[in-house]
Amino acid sequence: MRRLKVTCGLAVAGLAVAALFGWLPIPQRADQRAAREAMRRQISDAEEARAAKAQALKQARINATQDTLRVIGRAYRRHLTETKTPPVEKDFVELPSWRSPRDDRPFEILWGVDLDKVPNASSTLLAWEHSVDESLARCALMADGTTTVLNQAEFVKLPRAK
């Protein structure tokens, strides 16, 4: 009898230890399952919201970069119209340096180009971002004043204004 009590006591103690360390599944109540599912949904929703905000920020930086490139294009064309000579970098020394909002580096600008003499200006590069983004794309200004986002393969193929 004593052995039976000791054996049962050890078995109960073993089960308690197993349950304590998670070795045995403890049946969950319905409210616990619902709470865990609600927590999973909240985490999923938060991740989706974070991804949407990251995409919106990426698009805002692209828009800001293209706006800056359009300003460069207008200034370039205005100088050409007013002075009848293609602008050079020293003509814009008094202005703050034009930097890309995406990589915070100065734009690559081809100076001394007479835009009226550029053949096929809508597909000829005039200015662009120094570096590519994580998707290997960069914003560029064409000789006709339009802006676009080019992947690396497209960028390499396009002619530069001369």
Secondary structure, 3 states (H helix, E strand, C coil): CHHHHHHHHHHHHHHHHHHHCCCCCCCCCHHHHHHHHHHHHHHHHHHHHHHHHHHHHHHHHHHHHHHHHHHHHHHHHHHHHHHCCCCCHHHHCCCCCCECCCCCCECEECCCCCHHHCCCHHHCEEEECCCCCCCCEEEEEECCCCEEEEEHHHHHHCCECC
